[in-house]
Structures are given as C-alpha cells and as structure tokens.
Amino acid sequence: MAKAKIPEPATHPPASAEYTVVARRYRPQQFAELIGQEHVASALINSLQSGRVAHAYLFTGARGVGKTSAARILAKALNCVEGPTATPCDKCNNCKAIATGDDDDVREIDGASNNKVEDAREIRHGIGASTMRSRFKIYIIDEVHMLSTAAFNALLKTLEEPPPHVKFILATTEVQKIPITILSRCQRFDFSHVGPGKIFDQLKRIVEREKLQADDEALRLVARRAGGSMRDSQSLLDQLLSSCPGRLTSEQVNAVLGTAGDERVIELATAILKHDAKTALDLLAVWVERGLQISELVDQLISYWRSLMLVSCGGTEVRELPVTPSQKEAVIGQVKLTNLDAILAGLEVWTATRSRLRDTPHTQVLLEMAVVRLCRMDELLSLGQIVQALNQPGAVLSGASARTGKPVAALPEASDLSKKNDPLTGNAPSNGTANAVGYATLVLSESTLGEVWRRLLLALSDRSPILASQLKSANSYAIFGPNALAIQFSADYNHVYEACASEANTRRIQEVLTSLTGTAAQVRVDRVVGAATQAQAGSGTPTSGSPADRKKELMTLPLFRKASEALGAQIWHVDDEFNPAAQPRNPNTPQTTELDDAENSPNPDEI
C-alpha cells in the first residue's frame, strides 16, 4: 500500500450559534486523515483488507496524537454496512452513530472513572449478549492504565478468548503501567508525536477553510508549542482565533501565551554567551514585569541551546532546528562565541532549572540564578586540553586566577583548542596521534625514552583505551635499534602479552610511535621469562602504607599539585597498587627502563 497522504480537513458543518470547537470539527474520520500516524493506518488497512483483524488492540502514545480517533475509525471500518472495509462510508447510520459516540454496539469507556473490578465484571457479563444492529460489539477503553489490578485480572480471560462478535480497543498514554499479561493479549501500536511541520500544514488548511487570516510565523509558534499533539495545537488555535480578532500575528501569540519573541530570546542568549550578567538580568526584570511566563521562557531557551548544540556538532546544514528561521540565523552566528562543552553545560543548567520550577514559588530567582551561573561560566576545556595546559611550563588554567588572584600565563584560545581536539565538530584528526594533543615530535633515544613512553600511552588512551590500559601492565620497555621500541611483559601477564602482541595491536602501537617520532618506527612485544622476571618484577613492587600516607605522598607529585591548584581537585581514593613515593625517572638513565611505580603515577585522564 502506498504511503497515506495528508488529506484536506474532513467536511464538517461551519461554526454556528451552537459552536463546536475546531478539534472536534476537524477530527479525522478516515485512516488517511491520521496525520503523522501513517505506519498505524497502513497496518490497520492491511489487516482489514486481508481479513486478519485481531480481537484486541492497544493504542499507545502521547495525548492528542489520534489514538481515540483511530479507534473510532477502526470501529466504523468493522461495522460499516459496506464493510468490513478500509474506507468506511461515513453515510450509513452505523458510521454516523459511531462518529458521534451514540452507537449502542460501540461502547466508549473512560478507564479513569470506570476502574473498579465491578466495572470489569459488567463488561464480562455484557459481551455475551448479541449486537443490536451491527456486525461487531466493540469496547473502546480510553486511559486503560487507570484500571485497578483487580479490574485487569477480571479482564484477562475475556481479552484472551472473547466471543467472535466482540472486539477490544484499548488506548493509553502510559503503557508502562499496564500489566504484561494484558500487553501479551493485544496487538500493540505506538503512535508517534506529530512533527511541527505537519501540524503547521494542518493548521494552515484549517485557517483557510475557516476563511480566517494568520501569519505563517504565528502558526509555526502554535505548532511548536503543541509539543507533538495535534489536538493541543487545534485547541490552542481555537483560543487564539477567539481572543485575537483580525489577522493572527506572532506578537499576538506571544502575548497570549506569555512567551518571548524571537528578538528577545536572541538578545538574552547574546548577553549570556558574552558573559554580560547585568544586561541579561535587566532584560529579565523588564520581561517578567510585562507578564512573561518564566517556564515558557526556559522552554524556549532549552530549544535555543539545543539548536546551538546541533549546529556546533553538525554545522549549518542541520535539516531542522527547534527554533524559528530568524533565530536559526542568530544561532549560526552565536555558535562561534562558545564551544561545545560550554553549550552542553548550558543545556544541563537550563534542564535542571526547568525541572526545579515545578517545585518552587520562587521561579524568578531560579531563572536569575541560572542566568548568572551561565554568565560566570568561562570557556570550558576538555580534560585532554587541561592536561596539555598543565604540561606547558609555567602555564596555569585561566580559571585559577579567579580563586588565587595570581597572574597566570596565557593559554591557547578555547575555540582553537576545541577545533583541534573536539571530534564532534569534524575538525579533529581521526588517527588519535600525538599531534591531536599538541606535542611536537621527539627523537627516540635513551634520554627521551621515558617521555616517549608517556606520550605513547596518552595518545593511545584516545585512540584505543583498552590497549593503553594493557600497556600499563608492561614489565619494562627498551630501545633495540634505530627508532625501535621493545615492550616486555612478565609471565604473570601472559593474557595481556598475547593481546598486545597481536598483529593489529602491534601495528597500532607502531603507527602512533611513528607519529610521535616523525620517522618510521618498529615495535616488538616480548615475554620476559626466568630470573629476569623475578628481578624486574621485584623492582616494581608497590610500597605499603595506609591510604592516608599514600594520599600525603601523592600531594608531592608536581603534576598533581598543578591539577589540584587549577581545578580545586580533592583526593577521594588511592589505589592499593599505586606507589606515590616513587620519584620521576631520571631522563639520563640508560638502556632498559623498568616500569616501576612511576608508571602507576596518576594518569592525566583520570585526575
């Protein structure tokens, strides 16, 4: 079957003195009119055409997406005088009665108000009676998740083996509350949220059919505000058309809903991204005084920051953003003012603020706190960038100056670092080599062996974390030729040796080492056996001591002191196998380098 097309609104009598709301007058009457639910309509049409109609269906989805409408259409398709048919006539007495909810053979039951076991028993007793005039007796139970456990149990046998003339159609917004024993007896159909574009198209047709006028931007605001619910959008449109005579504009929509216009949202976002707390707070004070709904503004800011995230990750070619066209242009320009980590942190702040608004009367205070927090948020650096900064002599993270008041050395701009290191932007080198962390090449020699090994582990931790972790178990490493590195494992780590000695892992280590040194490198992975194992393994035995002693000794490490001062870090746990008392390796040590406790020093990615 071809994909169902979005039809023109069904024919309904025009509004009169006995006014019928838009949501009822434009309720779908055919499967083809189920906008956004083509997958459900197609499956039901196929079952009707093939004669494979189940005895029980479960329709689940958000409110206002067409569950009850689909149930009525299915009932009409089964009981139409021309049926069973996929296209009920809407002219016979059965179709007309079902459409208005007056058919004796199609009972619509509200599960919220008929949730007792007595109500379920009444259904059981009624299914035995024959139909009044129709082909099937159909029970449509809305909000079925509201039934009590006893009521569900009373329906189990009936749902499993109903009489041939009985059909059940259950509808719910919270399918997780329905017992699995009920779910297993029904064919389940999940109704999707309706996209803003489809809602906009339907609202535009309704406005044209009602011979009214509305700006496209106003209808787009209504479509986004509906949150995927077609019924909510139609109810909101009805309210706006009643309260705003003449042409409906976006300004009128914002005034009625208490939302901020495009220019306001852009202005506030610009102030926040430029860390201008005073301007941002002044804007909020004026808007709240004029009746702006704080919860609505936070929802708009969540959508705006989400758009910043999407553009930051996917560039300007993102298909659809949850903002207006004018806001989209601003988003593309503002994303250059920040980086992805700061955007994600902003999203965390906005979503946390939105959840807290429900539980406090001090909504304005929460909003102002969120704005100030974001304005004080400096450019965020990834952990790899922090480690790179700490490795630069005399460099301290810029955030430390606010706490210590001491002058700090300038670091590369966060935007430049983000472009180099952020894989989500598409600008990061894909090979995960040393260049990705900003190191210059080194010549492999006895004096640089320790530094090359450290950089090798750091580069591999980005490209292959498991392999990097396995290499930390190596017993020793040594130079066995020009730009050639030998890695040795003791017999206690035989399984790790086999993994690292595989052709793929050896080649991966060799590629990274080549990038670090700038020339073609060789790598050999060996197993150490016999007395050498005992001697070498003994040199790397961790020192004993209490956790408190190991924490004190850890504070003597220069790298950790820098990280602690810059980040305000605290020690929560020191592994029992970690030896903080070991001193850094002398770069002039010749020949083989045993992996003593210096290799157990804090991994920069773990600080």
Backbone hydrogen bonds, N-H to C=O, Kabsch-Sander energy under -0.5 kcal/mol:
donor,donor_aa,acceptor,acceptor_aa,energy
19,Y,17,A,-1.4
24,R,21,V,-0.8
25,R,21,V,-2.2
26,Y,22,V,-2.3
27,R,24,R,-1.2
33,E,30,Q,-1.4
34,L,31,F,-1.7
35,I,33,E,-1.6
37,Q,34,L,-1.6
41,A,37,Q,-2.4
42,S,38,E,-2.6
43,A,39,H,-1.5
44,L,40,V,-2.4
45,I,41,A,-2.5
46,N,42,S,-2.2
47,S,43,A,-2.0
48,L,44,L,-2.0
49,Q,45,I,-2.5
50,S,46,N,-2.0
51,G,47,S,-0.7
52,R,47,S,-1.9
54,A,52,R,-0.5
57,Y,168,F,-2.3
58,L,187,Q,-3.1
59,F,170,L,-3.6
60,T,58,L,-0.6
60,T,189,F,-2.6
61,G,172,T,-1.5
65,V,62,A,-0.9
70,A,66,G,-2.2
71,A,67,K,-2.0
72,R,68,T,-2.3
73,I,69,S,-2.4
74,L,70,A,-2.5
75,A,71,A,-2.2
76,K,72,R,-2.6
77,A,73,I,-2.6
78,L,74,L,-1.8
79,N,75,A,-2.1
80,C,76,K,-1.8
83,G,80,C,-2.2
85,T,77,A,-1.9
96,K,92,C,-2.3
97,A,93,N,-2.5
98,I,94,N,-2.4
99,A,95,C,-2.3
100,T,96,K,-1.4
101,G,97,A,-0.7
101,G,98,I,-0.7
102,D,97,A,-2.8
103,D,97,A,-0.8
106,V,103,D,-0.6
107,R,105,D,-0.6
107,R,138,I,-2.4
108,E,106,V,-0.6
109,I,107,R,-0.6
109,I,140,I,-3.3
111,G,109,I,-0.8
111,G,142,D,-2.9
113,S,110,D,-0.5
114,N,110,D,-1.4
120,A,116,K,-1.5
121,R,117,V,-2.2
122,E,118,E,-1.8
123,I,119,D,-1.6
124,R,120,A,-2.1
125,H,121,R,-2.3
126,G,122,E,-1.6
127,I,123,I,-1.5
129,A,126,G,-1.1
137,K,165,H,-3.7
138,I,105,D,-2.7
138,I,136,F,-0.6
139,Y,167,K,-2.6
140,I,107,R,-3.1
140,I,138,I,-0.6
141,I,139,Y,-0.7
141,I,169,I,-2.0
142,D,109,I,-2.7
142,D,140,I,-0.7
144,V,141,I,-0.5
144,V,171,A,-2.3
146,M,143,E,-2.0
147,L,144,V,-1.8
148,S,115,N,-2.1
152,F,148,S,-2.4
153,N,149,T,-2.4
154,A,150,A,-2.0
155,L,151,A,-1.1
155,L,152,F,-0.8
156,L,152,F,-0.7
156,L,153,N,-0.7
159,L,155,L,-3.0
160,E,156,L,-1.8
161,E,157,K,-2.3
166,V,163,P,-2.0
167,K,137,K,-2.3
168,F,55,H,-2.5
169,I,139,Y,-2.9
170,L,57,Y,-3.2
171,A,141,I,-2.5
172,T,59,F,-2.2
177,K,174,E,-1.7
178,I,175,V,-1.6
182,I,179,P,-1.0
183,L,179,P,-2.0
184,S,180,I,-2.3
185,R,182,I,-1.3
186,C,183,L,-1.5
187,Q,56,A,-2.2
188,R,186,C,-0.6
189,F,58,L,-2.9
191,F,60,T,-3.7
191,F,189,F,-0.6
194,V,228,G,-2.5
199,I,195,G,-2.2
200,F,196,P,-2.6
201,D,197,G,-2.1
202,Q,198,K,-2.0
203,L,199,I,-2.7
204,K,200,F,-2.4
205,R,201,D,-1.8
206,I,202,Q,-2.2
207,V,203,L,-2.5
208,E,204,K,-2.1
209,R,205,R,-2.5
210,E,206,I,-2.4
211,K,208,E,-0.9
212,L,207,V,-2.5
215,D,248,L,-3.2
219,L,215,D,-1.9
220,R,216,D,-2.3
221,L,217,E,-1.9
222,V,218,A,-1.9
223,A,219,L,-2.5
224,R,220,R,-2.3
225,R,221,L,-2.2
226,A,222,V,-1.4
227,G,224,R,-1.1
228,G,223,A,-0.6
229,S,226,A,-0.8
230,M,64,G,-1.2
230,M,228,G,-0.6
231,R,64,G,-1.7
233,S,229,S,-1.8
234,Q,230,M,-2.0
235,S,231,R,-2.5
236,L,232,D,-2.4
237,L,233,S,-2.3
238,D,234,Q,-2.3
239,Q,235,S,-2.0
240,L,236,L,-2.4
241,L,237,L,-2.7
242,S,238,D,-1.5
243,S,239,Q,-1.9
244,C,240,L,-1.7
248,L,213,Q,-2.2
253,V,249,T,-1.9
254,N,250,S,-2.5
255,A,251,E,-2.0
256,V,252,Q,-2.4
257,L,253,V,-2.5
258,G,254,N,-1.5
259,T,254,N,-1.3
265,V,261,G,-2.2
266,I,262,D,-2.5
267,E,263,E,-2.4
268,L,264,R,-2.6
269,A,265,V,-2.6
270,T,266,I,-2.4
271,A,267,E,-1.9
272,I,268,L,-2.2
273,L,269,A,-2.7
274,K,270,T,-1.6
275,H,272,I,-1.8
276,D,271,A,-3.1
277,A,275,H,-1.0
280,A,276,D,-1.9
281,L,277,A,-2.6
282,D,278,K,-2.3
283,L,279,T,-2.2
284,L,280,A,-2.1
285,A,281,L,-2.4
286,V,282,D,-1.8
287,W,283,L,-2.3
288,V,284,L,-2.8
289,E,285,A,-1.6
290,R,286,V,-1.2
291,G,288,V,-1.5
292,L,287,W,-2.1
293,Q,258,G,-2.7
294,I,292,L,-0.6
297,L,293,Q,-2.1
298,V,294,I,-2.5
299,D,295,S,-2.0
300,Q,296,E,-2.2
301,L,297,L,-2.4
302,I,298,V,-2.4
303,S,299,D,-2.1
304,Y,300,Q,-2.2
305,W,301,L,-2.9
306,R,302,I,-2.3
307,S,303,S,-1.9
308,L,304,Y,-2.0
309,M,305,W,-2.2
310,L,306,R,-2.5
311,V,307,S,-2.6
312,S,308,L,-2.3
313,C,309,M,-2.0
314,G,310,L,-3.2
315,G,311,V,-2.1
317,E,314,G,-0.6
318,V,315,G,-0.7
323,V,321,L,-1.2
328,K,324,T,-2.1
329,E,325,P,-1.5
330,A,326,S,-1.3
331,V,327,Q,-2.7
332,I,328,K,-2.2
333,G,329,E,-1.4
334,Q,330,A,-2.8
335,V,331,V,-2.0
336,K,333,G,-0.9
337,L,334,Q,-2.4
338,T,335,V,-0.8
343,I,339,N,-2.0
344,L,340,L,-2.6
345,A,341,D,-2.2
346,G,342,A,-2.1
347,L,343,I,-2.3
348,E,344,L,-2.1
349,V,345,A,-2.0
350,W,346,G,-2.6
351,T,347,L,-2.7
352,A,348,E,-2.2
353,T,349,V,-2.3
354,R,350,W,-2.4
355,S,351,T,-1.9
356,R,352,A,-1.6
357,L,353,T,-1.4
358,R,354,R,-0.5
358,R,355,S,-0.6
359,D,356,R,-1.3
360,T,357,L,-0.9
363,T,361,P,-1.3
366,L,362,H,-1.8
367,L,363,T,-2.2
368,E,364,Q,-2.6
369,M,365,V,-2.6
370,A,366,L,-2.3
371,V,367,L,-2.3
372,V,368,E,-2.6
373,R,369,M,-2.6
374,L,370,A,-2.2
375,C,371,V,-2.3
376,R,372,V,-1.9
377,M,374,L,-0.8
378,D,376,R,-0.8
386,I,382,S,-2.0
387,V,383,L,-2.3
388,Q,384,G,-2.2
389,A,385,Q,-2.4
390,L,386,I,-2.4
391,N,387,V,-1.6
392,Q,388,Q,-0.6
392,Q,389,A,-1.0
395,A,392,Q,-2.1
400,A,397,L,-1.8
401,S,398,S,-1.0
402,A,398,S,-0.5
402,A,399,G,-0.6
403,R,399,G,-0.5
403,R,400,A,-0.9
404,T,400,A,-2.4
405,G,401,S,-2.1
417,L,413,E,-2.2
418,S,414,A,-2.9
419,K,415,S,-1.9
420,K,416,D,-1.6
421,N,417,L,-2.8
422,D,418,S,-2.3
425,T,422,D,-1.1
426,G,423,P,-0.9
427,N,422,D,-0.7
428,A,422,D,-0.6
432,G,429,P,-0.7
436,A,433,T,-1.5
437,V,434,A,-1.8
438,G,435,N,-1.3
439,Y,434,A,-1.5
442,L,516,L,-2.1
444,L,442,L,-0.5
445,S,443,V,-0.6
449,L,445,S,-0.9
452,V,448,T,-2.8
453,W,449,L,-2.4
454,R,450,G,-2.0
455,R,451,E,-2.5
456,L,452,V,-2.4
457,L,453,W,-2.2
458,L,454,R,-2.1
459,A,455,R,-2.7
460,L,456,L,-2.3
461,S,457,L,-1.8
462,D,458,L,-0.7
462,D,459,A,-0.8
463,R,459,A,-1.4
464,S,460,L,-3.6
468,A,464,S,-2.3
469,S,465,P,-2.2
470,Q,466,I,-2.2
471,L,467,L,-2.3
472,K,468,A,-1.1
473,S,470,Q,-1.6
474,A,471,L,-1.9
475,N,488,Q,-2.6
476,S,488,Q,-1.6
477,Y,593,T,-2.3
478,A,486,A,-2.3
480,F,484,A,-1.3
481,G,484,A,-0.7
484,A,481,G,-1.8
485,L,522,Q,-2.7
486,A,478,A,-3.4
487,I,524,R,-3.2
488,Q,476,S,-2.9
489,F,526,D,-2.0
491,A,528,V,-0.6
493,Y,490,S,-1.7
494,N,491,A,-1.0
497,Y,493,Y,-2.6
498,E,494,N,-2.4
499,A,495,H,-1.6
500,C,496,V,-2.6
501,A,497,Y,-2.4
502,S,499,A,-0.9
506,T,502,S,-2.7
507,R,503,E,-2.2
508,R,504,A,-2.0
509,I,505,N,-2.6
510,Q,506,T,-2.3
511,E,507,R,-2.3
512,V,508,R,-2.0
513,L,509,I,-2.6
514,T,510,Q,-2.3
515,S,511,E,-1.9
516,L,512,V,-2.2
517,T,513,L,-2.3
518,G,514,T,-2.0
522,Q,483,N,-1.9
524,R,485,L,-2.3
526,D,487,I,-3.3
526,D,524,R,-0.5
528,V,489,F,-3.5
532,A,529,V,-0.7
533,T,530,G,-0.9
534,Q,530,G,-1.0
535,A,531,A,-2.6
536,Q,532,A,-2.8
537,A,533,T,-2.7
538,G,534,Q,-2.0
539,S,535,A,-1.2
540,G,536,Q,-0.6
540,G,537,A,-0.9
541,T,538,G,-1.3
550,R,546,S,-2.3
551,K,547,P,-2.2
552,K,548,A,-2.2
553,E,549,D,-2.4
554,L,550,R,-2.1
555,M,551,K,-1.4
556,T,553,E,-1.5
557,L,554,L,-1.8
561,R,557,L,-2.2
562,K,558,P,-2.3
563,A,559,L,-2.1
564,S,560,F,-2.9
565,E,561,R,-2.5
566,A,562,K,-2.4
567,L,563,A,-2.6
568,G,564,S,-1.7
569,A,563,A,-0.5
572,W,570,Q,-0.6
578,F,575,D,-1.6
582,A,579,N,-1.3
589,T,586,N,-2.0
593,T,477,Y,-2.8
594,E,592,T,-0.6
595,L,475,N,-2.3
596,D,594,E,-1.8
599,E,596,D,-1.9
600,N,597,D,-0.8
601,S,598,A,-1.4
606,E,603,N,-2.8
607,I,603,N,-0.6
607,I,604,P,-0.7
